[in-house]
Amino acid sequence: MTKGPPRDELCQDVAMATPRKLFWVGRGCGRRPRRAAAVVCAVCTLAVATGGPSVSAQPLARPVAQVAAQREAKYLEAGATPAASGASVPKTKAGSQLAWLLQAMSHLPVPVAQVDAHFDAAYLSQTPPAQVNAQLEKLGPVTLQSVVTSQRVGLSGVVETKIGTAYTIDLLVDVNGRIRALLFQSYLRSSTSWAEVDKAVTSVAPKVGLFVGSVTGNSCTPLHTLNAATPMPLGSASDLYVLDALGQAIAKGKISWIQRVTVTAGTRSLPPGALQDLPNGSGSTVLSVASKMISLGDNTATDMLVTLVGRNAVEAAVKGSGAAHPELNQPFLTTRELFALKADNWPKLAQRYLALPAAKRLAFLRTVDGVPLSAIRKGASSWTKPRDVSSLGWFGSAEDVCHVFAHLSSLARQAKVAPISPMLAANGGGLALNSSQWTSVWFKGSSEPGVLTLSYLATTTKGQSYVVSVLAENASHTIGPTATGTLIGAIRGAFQLAAR
């Protein structure tokens, strides 16, 4: 059996963030960790530990519970697997394990045979089934309220216990799809000062960008920034540009929401999502495909829409939205092309592509497009560490994200393009802002090894919109599993500070 990352690497990842209260249901630490990671590694032995000031777990704000049923209906239409209640589970290996875990936690203790079947051998060598059950019983049954980030080998989300206590959950799987790491973190309190926001954001990765600003029309006015103009990996936050190009085409009458598009061998990509499982020729409306791209991060949906509107149109949308360095996304890669470059014959194919001048890269993509999906899938199974995150992918700054959100907001005010708004609001990203002050939240998040992005546009009851975008990059290590919870607390606080 292929092992996951060394225990010390995971411990170092966790130590990058500043957790408040953790239930780490995972392997024990291997070699003696550095002092900075010592407290967190104690958590790895299944103790409940404190890596900072102790904060009681907080009940989720009312909006999450109120929109749960609506979100589930949207996700079901989009093809996801429903959880017991609340949000829905991505159709990935990690998502399958999360669906099982949610069911299992409703019938504790979990039978030993099930624990053996769902957790990897290295995990169980350090954490016997009895200890796994002991930790899970501290939480009891939980429901999934939101999926914040999702990739093939892991996901982050927000769960709620029967008494209304909220935790973030981070789950990682090995190459065989078995759980290799599981972390529940107390839902962090909101940052209450800009200094706290900055401290939290900079704790998750060595390179971060933060933009907090108000939105009026197509304009973004910065209120608080940190490296906000620095180009960084966007991950699937680049889908916002695809949606922008689509919205413009619909506004001009070139494409309609009810127009049907089909899955083809060329647009089929890797999970997350649902469309990759459909046979060639299967049709869906543009509305349904776009919804999958935004709310589920469906990679096949993204590539279907890039093909529909045209690569040039997406590149024009990047420039037209006000991106400071649009040339960084020329040519604009499909998700399948990125997977091929980072998974097939790694790193030789990627090196050949990166060695070319920008003008010759588009022609080279014809070679990349010929890589069989089976080869991409096989290569992706060993992709557990960062791969050229600073040079291969989609790029922009935290400020650029605000500009594309502002452009989409303007588009959504046109009747033809109005479906953009509920599409972006279908997954609230676990933010749970107070409904007495905030009426809507748009969200787009993304992750890959070494990259984490969380971006939101929220509108107050007075009609003023604000954007908070965080981009995090670690070119040499995966970003720690506590990062999502840390950033949510900082982002929630940033919105509250911005709206004062």
ABEGO torsion letter per residue (X at the ends): XBBBBBAAAAAAAAAABBBABBBBBBBBBBBBBBAAAAAAAAAAAGBBBBAEBBBBBBBBBAAAAAAAAAAAAAAAAAGBBBBABEBBBBBBAAAAAAAAAAAAAABOBBBAAAAAAABBAAAAAABBAAAAAAAAAAAEBBBBABBABBBAABBBBBBBBAAGBBBBBBBBBBAAGBBABBBBBBBBBBBABAAAAAAAAAAABABBBBBBBBBBEABBBBABBBGAABBBBAEAAAAAAAAAAAAAAAAAGABBAABBBBBBAAABBBOBEAAAABBBGBBBBAAAAAAAAAAAGBAAAAAAAAAAAEAAAAAAAAAAAGBABAAAAOBBBBAAAAAAAAABGOAAAAAAAAABBAAAAAAAAAAAAABBAAAAAAAAAABABBBGAAABEBBBBAAAAAAAAAAAAAAAABAAAAAAAAAAAABAGGAGBBAAABABBBBBBBBBBGBBBBBBBBBBAAGBBBBBBBBBBBAABBBBAAAAAAAAAAAAAAAAAAAX
